[in-house]
Amino acid sequence: MRILGVIPARGGSKGVPRKNIKLLNGKPLLQYTSEIALKSQYLTDVILSSDDNQIIRVAKSLGIQAPFIRPTALAEDQTPTIDVIIHALEWYENQGIFFDGVCLLQVTSPFRTLVFLDKAIDKFITSGCDSLVSVQKVPHEYNPHWTFEVNPEGNLKIATGEEKIISRRQDLPEAYHRDGSIYIMKTEVLLKQHSLYGRSTSFIESTPELYLNIDTLADWEKAELMIKNNQK
């Protein structure tokens, strides 16, 4: 399969200003993702999608292609990620270049490994599913079978819609949440269904010790601590 690796990195970061190129242990945050992506045996091309010239210059210095500047209208706080990916695909299609799939790699997940990335892509290819996402297990106390919503009468109801709650932890089915590290999807699902998931989604479970999604300054401090602890 021809798979396009897309690294989105807009300039308007609020939680951690300029976080995409902010130095983490002496390296721009973007570098952690770019180093892994460029080494993958499965990614045909790896590109940056950004509206920011400084981020683009840093990406190019790291060996990442930045064949276009993302339109400002696609770099707002509320811009859906899928629109950013489709813009990249359509840019390539206008050049007569086509891909079977896309692998979205967010800069805010710096600690994924090359082995994990290639394992995820390989599973996506062999599964035949429309998409694959990286996930983490949901702790049992937050399992959807043990969480509640408020009904129209103002009382609690089980979020899954069941009438009776599962009483024993041992009887709870495994539940997972997306961790944001890896999203892979077929091009036709993106373009025809306008979906990141399609009708069938495979998954790969991340290593909890390497999981971090940097959105706030507290997350950044945690990243620094994780690096410091791994260097001991």
N, C-alpha and C positions, 0 to 999 in steps of 0.2 A: 504494500500500500504506500502511496505517496501521502505523507503526513506533514502538515505545516505546523511548526511550533510558533505560537503567538505569545509574546510577552507584553501585556498591556502596562503602560506606565505613564499616566498623565501628570501634568505639572502641578495641578491644584490639590495637593494633599493637605488636609486640615489637622487630622489627629497628630501626625508627626510631620511638620513642615519639611518639604523637599525630601521626604523619606526615601524615595526611589534611588537617589544618588547620595544620600547621607552616609557617612563612613561608619561602618560597623566592624570593629576590630581592624581598622585600617583599610577596608575595602568598601566601595560603594555597595549598598544593599543589592542593587541590580546585578552585581557581579556574581553573587551566590547562585542565582538562578541561571544566568547566562553560561557560567562555566559548566554546569550540569547539562544544560540543553545542547550545547555545542558538541559535547562528547557522546550524546545518545546515538546509538547505531540505527535507530528507527526514524528519526526526524529528517525529512528530506531537506527542509530549509527551516531556519530559525530567524524570526523577525521581531523587531520592536514596533509597537503601535503607540505613538506618543504625539502630543500636540506641542511639546516643549523642546526647543532647540538645544538647550543645555543637556537634557536627558538623552537626546538623540546623539549628541557628540560623544557623551560618555559610552553609550551603547556601541557606537562604531569603534571606539578605542578598544572595546572588549571583544571585538570581532563579530558583533551582532549586526545583521542587516537592518537598515531603517529606510526602506525604499520609498516611503511617503511620509508626509506630515498629517497626522490625524486632524480632520476638521474640528474646529472649536465646538461645533454643535454636538460632537460625539465625545466631548471631554468635560461634560458637566457632572455635577455630583450625582444626578439621577439618571445618567445615561446607562441603559441596560448593556451588560457585557456582551450579549448576543449581537447587538448592533455594531459593536466594535469589531467583532470577529467577522461578521458578514461584510463589513466595509473592506477588511483586509482581503477576503476571498474575492470580492468583486473587483478589487484593484488588480489582483493577479489574473483573473479571468479576462479583464480588458487587455492584458498583455498576452493572452493566449496560453496562460499557464493554469493548470487545473490540479487540484488535490483531492484525494479520496477521503481524507479526514483532517481534523484539526486537534492539536493538543494545546490547551490553554494552561500557561504556567504563570501564576501570579507572583510578583516580586515579594509580596508580603509573607510568603512561605519559604524562607531562605534555607531551611535545613533538610529538605528532601535530598536523597542520595541518587547517584547515577543508577545504581542497581535497582532501586525502587522505581525510578522513572521508566527504565527499560522493561522491568517486570510488568508495570502497569500497561504499557503500550502493547507488549506481547500478549497479555491477557485480553486486551481490547480486540486485537486482531483475531485471535483464536476463538473468542467467544461468539463472534458474529453479531453481538448486540449493537444497538444503535449508539450506545454511549457507555462510558465508564467514568466513575468518580472515585476519588480517594475518600475514605471515611475513617471515623473513630467510633468505638463502641460507646453507647450511651450508658452512663452509670445506672444501676438498677433503680435507684430512687427517682430518676428522671425518665424512666421507661414510659412510653406513651400509654401503656396499660395502667400505669399508676399516676397519671396526670389528669387534671380536670379542666373543664371549661364551665362557664356560667350559662345556665339555660335561661330562656325568656322569663321564668319566674324568679330569677335571681339566686337559684340554687345550683349546686355543683352537679355536673354530669361527667362520666368518664369520657376522656377525649377521643377514645377509639369508637365510641358509640355502643359499647357493650352495656348490658344491663347489670351484670355483676362483676365486681372487681376480682382480679386474680389475687388470691390471698397469700400464696407462698412465692417468695423470691425465686425459688428453684423452678417454678413453673412458667416464669416469664420468658417469652421468646426474645432472642437477641435483637437489639435495636441499634441503629447506627445514625450518625449525623455526618453531613459533608464537612470536611475539614479545610477545603479550599486549596489544597496543595496541587491537585491534578484534576483536570477535566479533559476528557477526550470524546469526540463525537464525529459521526459521519457527516461529510459535507452535505449530502442530500437531505439529512435531517435538519441541518441548520437552514438551508435555503428553501426547502419545500414545506417543512413543518414549522419553521421559525421556532425551533426548540433546541435547548442544550441537552435534552435527554431522549427524546423520541419515545418509542413505545416499549423499549427494553433497555434497562440500565444495569450493567455489570458494576462490580466494585472491587476495590483493593483496600485492605486495612493498613493504615499507617502505623508506624512505630510511635507509641505515645511519647517516648522520651525525646523524639525529634520533632514533635508537633509544636508549632507556634505560628500564629497568624498575627502579624504586626499591624495594629490599627491605632494604638495609642502610645503615649510616652511610657506608660507602665509596661506595655508589651516590648517596647524597645529596650528598656532596662532589663527585662527578663531575658531577652536575646543576648545581651552583653554578659549576663550572669551565666547563661547556658554555655557560651563560648569559654568563659573563664573556667568553669567547672570541668569542661572537656579537655582543657589544656593542662590540668593538674596531673 
